[in-house]
Amino acid sequence: MKLGQFEILDTAGWDVENELPEYDYHLVDKKIIKIPSNFACGIKVRYDYDGNTYTSKYHRDPLVTLVITTWKGMCIEAVHYNGKFEIRLPEMERDDEPGHTIGSISIPIFNNDRIILTQTITEFDKKRFPYNYRYYRVGQRHPGFPGVKSLTIYAEEMFKTIFNEGWKYKIEKRF
C-alpha cells in the first residue's frame, strides 16, 4: 500500500489510513476503544526519498500533555479556558541506523497529535454568558471551560476514558 511518500510494508495491525479524531466527543460518543500506549508502533515503511526502511517506535515515554490556554484578560469577550491533549506519537526510525528518524506526516495515523476537549453547554452557561454562547444551543459541545479547575477535572476524567495504561500525563499552562 502506498501513502504519500511511503510504501507501507507492514501496518502492525493499525488502521494507518485513519487519524485520531479532532475532538474528545468523537472518541467517547463512538465508544472507540482506549488508545493503547503503543499506539501506532511497529509500522514498517519504505521511504521514497532514500529507499530505506523505517519502523515506528517510541524513543521516550508515550506522553499526553494537557495544554491549557485562554484569551481571558487579552480579549474583552473571553471568559473561558481551552484545553487540548497533545499526544507524543512514535517516531519513524531507520531500521539499519538507530537514532536516525524522519517525519511520517503523509501517513494519516500520524497526522493528528491533538484532541480538543469540550464541555456541554448548559442553560446556566447561556444565561451567564449570553454573548459567548449566542450561536450555541443547550446541549451542544463547546471547547471552553469556565475555569482551570473545571477543565483539569474534566481532562483527568477524559484521560482515563480515552487513554489506556502506560501513558504519562502532565499539565502545561500556556497563559
N, CA and C of each residue as an Amber inpcrd file, in Angstrom:
protein
   525
   0.8490000  -1.1770000   0.0000000   0.0000000   0.0000000   0.0000000
   0.8970000   1.2430000   0.0000000   0.4910000   2.2250000  -0.7680000
   1.2720000   3.4680000  -0.8920000   0.4860000   4.6180000  -0.2630000
   1.1350000   5.3390000   0.6570000   0.5330000   6.5290000   1.2670000
   1.5430000   7.6600000   1.1910000   1.2660000   8.6210000   0.3140000
   2.1890000   9.7470000   0.1700000   3.5570000   9.2740000  -0.2690000
   4.5700000   9.6590000   0.5010000   5.9580000   9.3200000   0.1730000
   6.3670000   7.9590000   0.7130000   5.4170000   7.2340000   1.3080000
   5.7490000   5.9770000   1.9560000   5.0370000   4.7960000   1.3230000
   5.7710000   3.7000000   1.2120000   5.1580000   2.4200000   0.8800000
   5.0420000   1.6820000   2.2040000   3.8310000   1.3140000   2.5650000
   3.6040000   0.6110000   3.8270000   3.9550000  -0.8510000   3.6080000
   4.9620000  -1.3300000   4.3350000   5.3820000  -2.7270000   4.2220000
   4.6520000  -3.5970000   5.2440000   4.3660000  -3.0160000   6.4280000
   3.6770000  -3.7490000   7.4940000   2.9160000  -2.7410000   8.3470000
   1.6160000  -2.9110000   8.4820000   0.8010000  -1.9880000   9.2920000
   0.8450000  -2.3350000  10.7740000   1.3920000  -3.4840000  11.1160000
   1.4470000  -3.9620000  12.5060000   0.0440000  -4.0150000  13.1210000
  -0.9630000  -4.1710000  12.2740000  -2.3330000  -4.2770000  12.7500000
  -3.0500000  -2.9500000  12.9570000  -2.3900000  -1.8160000  12.6800000
  -3.0020000  -0.4970000  12.8550000  -3.7380000  -0.0870000  11.5940000
  -4.7900000   0.6920000  11.7590000  -5.5150000   1.2640000  10.6290000
  -4.7930000   2.5530000  10.2360000  -3.7860000   2.4330000   9.3960000
  -2.9030000   3.5540000   9.0770000  -3.5690000   4.6270000   8.2280000
  -4.7440000   4.3400000   7.6820000  -5.4240000   5.2990000   6.8090000
  -6.3590000   6.2380000   7.5680000  -6.4930000   6.0640000   8.8700000
  -7.3600000   6.9330000   9.6770000  -6.5570000   7.6120000  10.7730000
  -6.8410000   8.9000000  10.9920000  -6.1520000   9.6350000  12.0380000
  -7.0380000   9.7450000  13.2700000  -6.4360000  10.1600000  14.3770000
  -7.1960000  10.3670000  15.6020000  -8.2210000  11.4760000  15.3910000
  -9.3980000  11.3550000  16.0040000 -10.4000000  12.4160000  15.8840000
  -9.9130000  13.7220000  16.5100000 -10.4520000  14.8300000  16.0230000
 -10.0300000  16.1520000  16.4930000 -10.6020000  16.5000000  17.8670000
 -11.8000000  16.0110000  18.1790000 -12.4840000  16.3740000  19.4280000
 -12.7170000  15.1640000  20.3190000 -12.7260000  15.3960000  21.6120000
 -12.9100000  14.3290000  22.5960000 -14.2100000  13.5690000  22.4050000
 -15.2870000  14.2730000  22.0870000 -16.5810000  13.6040000  21.9840000
 -16.6460000  12.6240000  20.8170000 -15.8070000  12.7960000  19.8020000
 -15.7710000  11.8170000  18.7160000 -15.2820000  10.4680000  19.2260000
 -14.3710000  10.4740000  20.1660000 -13.8780000   9.2300000  20.7510000
 -14.8920000   8.6270000  21.7140000 -15.4650000   9.4610000  22.5640000
 -16.3670000   8.9860000  23.6040000 -17.7170000   8.5780000  23.0190000
 -18.3000000   9.4190000  22.1660000 -19.6170000   9.1360000  21.5980000
 -19.6200000   7.8840000  20.7270000 -18.5260000   7.6420000  20.0390000
 -18.4640000   6.4780000  19.1540000 -17.9870000   5.2210000  19.8880000
 -17.7400000   5.3560000  21.1780000 -17.3050000   4.2170000  22.0090000
 -16.0410000   3.5640000  21.4500000 -15.1200000   4.3930000  20.9540000
 -13.8530000   3.8880000  20.4310000 -13.0440000   3.3580000  21.6010000
 -12.3810000   2.2450000  21.3920000 -11.5940000   1.6590000  22.4720000
 -10.4970000   2.6150000  22.9160000  -9.9920000   2.3870000  24.1130000
  -8.9290000   3.2480000  24.6320000  -7.6940000   3.1870000  23.7410000
  -7.0040000   4.3120000  23.6770000  -5.7840000   4.3920000  22.8780000
  -4.6550000   3.7370000  23.6750000  -4.0730000   2.6640000  23.1390000
  -3.0190000   1.9650000  23.8740000  -1.7150000   2.7660000  23.8880000
  -0.8650000   2.4760000  24.8690000   0.3990000   3.2190000  24.9970000
   1.4050000   2.8500000  23.9130000   1.1130000   1.8340000  23.1230000
   1.9770000   1.5100000  21.9760000   1.3170000   1.9540000  20.6710000
   0.4650000   2.9810000  20.7700000  -0.2800000   3.4700000  19.6140000
   0.6420000   3.7230000  18.4240000   0.3100000   3.1220000  17.2880000
   0.9980000   3.2970000  16.0000000   2.4330000   2.7660000  15.9830000
   2.8110000   1.9730000  16.9640000   4.1610000   1.3930000  16.9760000
   4.2320000   0.1520000  16.0880000   5.3940000  -0.0530000  15.4870000
   5.6400000  -1.2430000  14.6950000   5.2930000  -1.1190000  13.2210000
   4.8320000   0.0590000  12.8000000   4.5160000   0.2620000  11.3910000
   5.8280000   0.3530000  10.6100000   5.9560000  -0.4880000   9.5830000
   7.1920000  -0.5220000   8.7910000   6.9020000   0.0500000   7.4130000
   7.7750000   0.9790000   6.9890000   7.5910000   1.6480000   5.6980000
   8.9000000   1.7090000   4.9230000   8.7590000   1.9290000   3.6220000
   9.9060000   2.2670000   2.7730000   9.6580000   3.7010000   2.3390000
  10.6620000   4.5410000   2.5240000  10.5620000   5.9610000   2.2220000
  11.0600000   6.1970000   0.7980000  10.2300000   6.8300000  -0.0360000
  10.5730000   7.0790000  -1.4390000  11.8670000   7.8640000  -1.6000000
  12.0750000   8.8400000  -0.7450000  13.2030000   9.7550000  -0.9020000
  14.5560000   9.0480000  -0.8680000  14.7310000   8.1200000   0.1000000
  16.0440000   7.4770000   0.2230000  16.0080000   5.9620000   0.0160000
  14.8140000   5.3740000  -0.1180000  14.7020000   3.9350000  -0.3550000
  14.9170000   3.0710000   0.8710000  15.2000000   3.6790000   2.0150000
  15.4380000   2.9230000   3.2440000  14.1260000   2.5470000   3.9250000
  14.2080000   1.5660000   4.8080000  13.0240000   1.1600000   5.5720000
  13.1030000   1.7480000   6.9760000  11.9250000   2.0620000   7.5120000
  11.7820000   2.6920000   8.8220000  10.6630000   1.9880000   9.5850000
  10.7970000   1.9560000  10.8940000   9.7660000   1.3680000  11.7450000
   9.4090000   2.3630000  12.8430000   8.1100000   2.5060000  13.1090000
   7.6740000   3.4640000  14.1270000   7.8690000   2.8860000  15.5200000
   8.4410000   3.7310000  16.4180000   8.6770000   3.3180000  17.7990000
   8.8540000   4.5470000  18.6680000   8.6740000   4.3340000  19.9600000
   8.8900000   5.4180000  20.9220000  10.3380000   5.4110000  21.3870000
  10.9400000   6.5910000  21.4360000  12.2730000   6.7380000  22.0000000
  12.1890000   7.3140000  23.4070000  11.0270000   7.8970000  23.7110000
  10.7290000   8.4190000  25.0390000   9.3720000   7.8630000  25.4320000
   8.9980000   8.0270000  26.6860000   7.7110000   7.5160000  27.1480000
   6.5650000   8.1040000  26.3430000   5.5280000   7.2960000  26.0940000
   4.3260000   7.8620000  25.4820000   3.7420000   8.8970000  26.4390000
   3.4670000  10.0820000  25.9540000   3.0810000  11.1900000  26.8210000
   1.8640000  11.9140000  26.2620000   0.9550000  12.2640000  27.1780000
  -0.1850000  13.1110000  26.8540000  -0.0500000  14.3580000  27.7170000
  -0.0150000  15.5240000  27.0900000   0.0920000  16.7850000  27.8120000
  -1.2180000  17.5350000  27.6760000  -1.8210000  17.8770000  28.8210000
  -2.9800000  18.7510000  28.8110000  -2.4470000  20.1680000  28.6780000
  -2.7440000  20.8200000  27.5740000  -2.3210000  22.1970000  27.3450000
  -3.5300000  23.0980000  27.5930000  -3.3650000  24.0270000  28.5350000
  -4.4370000  24.9480000  28.9040000  -4.0810000  26.3330000  28.3840000
  -5.0280000  26.9370000  27.6560000  -4.8460000  28.2900000  27.1270000
  -6.0870000  29.1100000  27.4200000  -5.9630000  30.4270000  27.2530000
  -7.1080000  31.3150000  27.4020000  -6.8270000  32.6260000  26.6870000
  -7.9050000  33.3030000  26.3280000  -7.8210000  34.6680000  25.8230000
  -8.2710000  35.6220000  26.9120000  -8.6310000  35.0640000  28.0620000
  -9.1160000  35.8770000  29.1770000  -8.0480000  36.9060000  29.5480000
  -8.4670000  38.1560000  29.6890000  -7.5230000  39.2240000  30.0050000
  -6.8940000  39.8500000  28.7710000  -7.0260000  39.1920000  27.6170000
  -6.4650000  39.7280000  26.3760000  -7.5600000  40.1450000  25.4080000
  -8.7350000  39.6020000  25.6010000  -9.8640000  39.8760000  24.7130000
 -11.0760000  40.1520000  25.6010000 -11.7750000  41.2250000  25.3560000
 -12.8550000  41.6720000  26.2330000 -13.9690000  40.6340000  26.3920000
 -14.2050000  39.8250000  25.3610000 -15.2790000  38.8440000  25.4360000
 -14.8330000  37.4890000  25.9740000 -13.5570000  37.2880000  26.1760000
 -13.0510000  35.9810000  26.5940000 -13.3360000  35.7380000  28.0710000
 -14.0260000  34.6380000  28.3330000 -14.3820000  34.3100000  29.7150000
 -14.0520000  32.8620000  30.0610000 -13.4450000  32.1430000  29.1650000
 -13.2230000  30.7330000  29.4270000 -11.7880000  30.2840000  29.1270000
 -11.5250000  29.0270000  29.4980000 -10.2240000  28.3950000  29.2920000
 -10.4060000  27.2380000  28.3210000  -9.4090000  27.0410000  27.4810000
  -9.4460000  25.9620000  26.4930000  -8.4250000  24.9080000  26.8670000
  -8.7480000  23.6720000  26.5520000  -7.8220000  22.5740000  26.8320000
  -7.7400000  21.6160000  25.6680000  -6.5560000  21.0930000  25.4710000
  -6.3770000  20.0540000  24.4540000  -5.3100000  19.0950000  24.9410000
  -5.4510000  17.8580000  24.5290000  -4.4200000  16.8660000  24.7840000
  -3.4550000  16.9140000  23.6070000  -2.1720000  17.1190000  23.8920000
  -1.1410000  16.9680000  22.8710000  -0.4940000  15.6190000  23.1130000
  -0.4680000  14.7940000  22.0960000  -0.0380000  13.4070000  22.2180000
   1.3220000  13.2260000  21.5570000   2.2580000  12.6930000  22.3290000
   3.5600000  12.3710000  21.7440000   3.4010000  11.0680000  20.9690000
   3.5480000  11.1450000  19.6620000   3.4200000   9.9700000  18.8070000
   4.7870000   9.3250000  18.5970000   4.8060000   8.0570000  18.1870000
   6.1010000   7.4090000  17.9340000   6.8100000   8.0360000  16.7410000
   8.0930000   7.7910000  16.6710000   8.9090000   8.3160000  15.5780000
   9.2330000   7.1930000  14.5990000   9.4980000   7.5680000  13.3620000
   9.9030000   6.5900000  12.3480000  11.4270000   6.5090000  12.3750000
  11.9400000   5.3810000  12.8370000  13.3900000   5.2000000  12.9600000
  13.9000000   4.2870000  11.8360000  14.9910000   4.7130000  11.2540000
  15.6090000   3.9310000  10.1720000  16.0510000   2.5830000  10.7300000
  15.6870000   1.5080000  10.0230000  15.9500000   0.1580000  10.5300000
  17.4320000  -0.1650000  10.6420000  18.2470000   0.3340000   9.7300000
  19.6800000  -0.0030000   9.7630000  20.5360000   1.0800000  10.4150000
  19.8980000   2.1100000  10.9820000  20.6540000   3.1980000  11.6150000
  19.8670000   3.7490000  12.8110000  19.9410000   3.0590000  13.9590000
  19.2000000   3.5070000  15.1520000  19.5050000   4.9700000  15.4910000
  18.4520000   5.6960000  15.8400000  18.5950000   7.1110000  16.1720000
  18.2950000   8.0340000  15.0040000  18.3770000   7.5210000  13.7800000
  18.0750000   8.3140000  12.5810000  16.5630000   8.2370000  12.3650000
  15.8820000   9.3730000  12.5260000  14.4280000   9.3760000  12.3900000
  13.9910000  10.3530000  11.3060000  12.7770000  10.1160000  10.8060000
  12.1740000  11.0060000   9.8110000  10.7320000  11.2690000  10.2180000
  10.1420000  12.3230000   9.6490000   8.7290000  12.6030000   9.8750000
   7.8680000  11.6560000   9.0560000   6.6660000  11.4220000   9.5400000
   5.7730000  10.4810000   8.8510000   4.4330000  11.1390000   8.5640000
   4.4790000  12.3990000   8.2710000   3.2670000  13.2050000   8.1680000
   2.3170000  12.7810000   7.0540000   2.7900000  12.1300000   6.0060000
   1.8750000  11.7540000   4.9290000   1.1270000  10.4530000   5.2250000
   1.3580000   9.8570000   6.3850000   0.6060000   8.6680000   6.7950000
  -0.4850000   9.1540000   7.7480000  -1.7530000   8.9970000   7.3910000
  -2.8400000   9.5730000   8.1780000  -2.8120000   9.2720000   9.6770000
  -2.4410000   8.0770000  10.0870000  -2.4390000   7.7490000  11.5150000
  -1.5310000   8.6950000  12.3150000  -0.5600000   9.3090000  11.6400000
   0.3640000  10.2300000  12.3000000  -0.0090000  11.7040000  12.1000000
  -1.0850000  11.9900000  11.3760000  -1.4450000  13.3700000  11.0540000
  -1.9280000  14.1870000  12.2390000  -2.6880000  13.6040000  13.1340000
  -3.2490000  14.3770000  14.2400000  -2.6420000  13.9270000  15.5620000
  -2.0680000  14.8740000  16.2780000  -1.4980000  14.5720000  17.5990000
  -2.1580000  15.4270000  18.6780000  -3.4040000  15.8730000  18.4100000
  -4.1270000  16.7140000  19.3700000  -5.5770000  16.2680000  19.4620000
  -6.1120000  16.3460000  20.6670000  -7.5330000  16.1140000  20.8760000
  -8.0560000  17.2980000  21.6810000  -9.0000000  18.0350000  21.1060000
  -9.5710000  19.2140000  21.7640000 -10.6470000  18.7610000  22.7410000
 -10.5830000  19.3040000  23.9550000 -11.5580000  18.9710000  24.9970000
 -12.7370000  19.9330000  24.9190000 -13.9220000  19.4100000  25.1890000
 -15.1360000  20.2170000  25.0870000 -16.0450000  19.9740000  26.2850000
 -16.9080000  20.9300000  26.5460000 -17.9380000  20.7620000  27.5750000
 -19.3020000  20.9290000  26.9140000 -20.3160000  20.4240000  27.5720000
 -21.6850000  20.5660000  27.0730000 -22.2590000  21.8860000  27.5790000
 -22.8180000  22.6830000  26.6670000 -23.4200000  23.9640000  27.0350000
 -24.6970000  23.7080000  27.8300000 -24.8070000  24.3800000  28.9670000
 -25.9930000  24.2560000  29.8120000 -26.8240000  25.5410000  29.7420000
 -28.0100000  25.4810000  30.2650000 -28.8640000  26.6660000  30.3440000
 -28.1760000  27.7440000  31.1930000 -27.5000000  27.3030000  32.2590000
 -26.7690000  28.2270000  33.1310000 -25.6960000  28.9780000  32.3320000
 -24.9560000  28.2500000  31.4920000 -23.9190000  28.8770000  30.6520000
 -24.5370000  29.9400000  29.7350000 -25.6460000  29.5920000  29.1050000
 -26.3080000  30.5160000  28.1710000 -26.7690000  31.7900000  28.8850000
 -27.2700000  31.6470000  30.1100000 -27.7540000  32.8140000  30.8520000
 -26.6020000  33.6430000  31.3990000 -25.5590000  32.9710000  31.8660000
 -24.4260000  33.6790000  32.4850000 -23.5680000  34.4010000  31.4440000
 -23.3750000  33.7740000  30.2950000 -22.5310000  34.3500000  29.2410000
 -23.2870000  34.3610000  27.9110000 -24.3560000  35.1200000  27.8060000
 -25.1780000  35.0870000  26.5840000 -24.4050000  35.4870000  25.3270000
 -23.4800000  36.4210000  25.4430000 -22.7270000  36.8560000  24.2700000
 -21.8330000  35.7280000  23.7390000 -21.1510000  35.0400000  24.6620000
 -20.2290000  33.9730000  24.2530000 -20.9400000  32.7920000  23.6050000
 -22.1270000  32.4800000  24.0850000 -22.8190000  31.2820000  23.6200000
 -24.0220000  31.5970000  22.7400000 -24.0530000  32.7860000  22.1540000
 -25.2190000  33.1900000  21.3630000 -25.4270000  32.3020000  20.1400000
 -24.3840000  31.6770000  19.6420000 -24.5130000  30.8160000  18.4680000
 -24.6220000  29.3340000  18.8370000 -24.7150000  29.0390000  20.1190000
 -24.7990000  27.6570000  20.5880000 -26.1540000  27.3800000  21.2100000
 -26.5660000  26.1310000  21.1130000 -27.7860000  25.6770000  21.7750000
 -27.4080000  24.8810000  23.0150000 -28.2970000  24.8420000  23.9740000
 -28.1080000  23.9990000  25.1510000 -27.9410000  22.5580000  24.6690000
 -26.9240000  21.8920000  25.1890000 -26.6360000  20.5090000  24.7970000
 -25.5310000  20.3700000  23.7700000 -25.1900000  21.4730000  23.0830000
 -24.0770000  21.4160000  22.1290000 -22.7520000  21.3920000  22.8860000
 -21.7160000  20.9320000  22.1770000 -20.3710000  20.8890000  22.7560000
 -19.6270000  22.1800000  22.4030000 -18.7930000  22.6460000  23.3430000
 -18.0370000  23.8910000  23.1670000 -16.6420000  23.6820000  23.7610000
 -15.6070000  24.2040000  23.1250000 -14.2440000  23.9820000  23.6090000
 -13.8050000  24.9220000  24.7410000 -14.7430000  25.5810000  25.4130000
 -14.3780000  26.4880000  26.5020000 -14.9070000  26.0040000  27.8370000
 -14.1040000  26.1960000  28.8830000 -14.4750000  25.8260000  30.2510000
 -14.4460000  27.0860000  31.1080000 -15.3190000  27.1610000  32.1280000
 -15.3930000  28.3840000  32.9280000 -14.1590000  28.6630000  33.7900000
 -13.3810000  27.6380000  34.0830000 -12.1940000  27.8540000  34.9030000
 -11.1840000  26.7380000  34.7170000  -9.9810000  26.9670000  35.2170000
  -8.9070000  25.9810000  35.1060000  -9.2660000  24.7090000  35.8740000
  -9.8670000  24.8830000  37.0470000 -10.1970000  23.7120000  37.8710000
 -11.2050000  22.8030000  37.1640000 -12.2840000  23.3820000  36.6260000
 -13.2730000  22.5470000  35.9350000 -12.6510000  21.8600000  34.7140000
 -11.7620000  22.5500000  34.0330000 -11.0760000  21.9730000  32.8770000
 -10.1710000  20.8160000  33.2980000  -9.3760000  21.0050000  34.3390000
  -8.4460000  19.9400000  34.7510000  -9.1890000  18.7270000  35.2910000
 -10.2880000  18.9440000  35.9880000 -11.0870000  17.8110000  36.4870000
 -11.6420000  17.0180000  35.3050000 -12.2140000  17.7260000  34.3390000
 -12.7560000  17.0700000  33.1510000 -11.6460000  16.3550000  32.3830000
 -10.5020000  17.0110000  32.2270000  -9.3920000  16.4360000  31.4610000
  -8.8950000  15.1400000  32.1000000  -8.7880000  15.1030000  33.4130000
  -8.3300000  13.8750000  34.0780000  -9.3190000  12.7370000  33.8440000
 -10.6060000  13.0600000  33.8710000 -11.6400000  12.0570000  33.5980000
 -11.5220000  11.5610000  32.1560000 -11.3430000  12.4870000  31.2170000
 -11.2100000  12.1170000  29.8090000  -9.9250000  11.3390000  29.5480000
  -8.8500000  11.7240000  30.2180000  -7.5890000  10.9990000  30.0640000
  -7.7970000   9.5280000  30.4200000  -8.4750000   9.2760000  31.5430000
  -8.7300000   7.8920000  31.9800000  -9.6880000   7.1760000  31.0320000
 -10.5840000   7.9180000  30.4120000 -11.5620000   7.3380000  29.4860000
 -10.9400000   7.0260000  28.1310000 -10.0830000   7.9120000  27.6470000
  -9.5500000   7.8070000  26.2830000  -8.2640000   6.9940000  26.1920000
  -7.3910000   7.1010000  27.1970000  -6.0640000   6.5020000  27.1040000
  -5.9210000   5.2920000  28.0250000  -5.2740000   4.2720000  27.5090000
  -5.0140000   3.0600000  28.2610000  -3.8330000   3.2590000  29.2160000
  -3.5950000   2.2970000  30.0740000  -2.4500000   2.3580000  30.9930000
  -1.1500000   2.4560000  30.1960000  -0.1530000   3.0730000  30.8060000
   1.1590000   3.1910000  30.1770000   1.4760000   4.5910000  29.6790000
   0.4500000   5.4340000  29.5210000   0.6710000   6.8080000  29.0960000
   1.0650000   7.6520000  30.3040000   2.0140000   8.5340000  30.1230000
   2.3470000   9.5410000  31.1240000   1.4350000  10.7350000  30.8800000
   1.1660000  11.5040000  31.9500000   0.2350000  12.6310000  31.8510000
   0.8450000  13.8320000  32.5510000   0.8010000  14.9750000  31.8880000
   1.2620000  16.2130000  32.5320000   0.3690000  17.3540000  32.0990000
   0.4310000  18.4370000  32.8700000  -0.3710000  19.6240000  32.6000000
   0.5620000  20.7960000  32.3210000   0.2390000  21.5620000  31.2910000
   1.0560000  22.7280000  30.9250000   0.1230000  23.9050000  30.6720000
   0.3370000  24.9840000  31.4100000  -0.4490000  26.2110000  31.2060000
   0.3210000  27.1200000  30.2740000  -0.3440000  27.5960000  29.2470000
   0.2940000  28.4990000  28.2740000  -0.4570000  29.8330000  28.2680000
  -0.4180000  30.4990000  29.4070000  -1.0200000  31.8340000  29.5030000
  -0.3450000  32.6030000  30.6000000
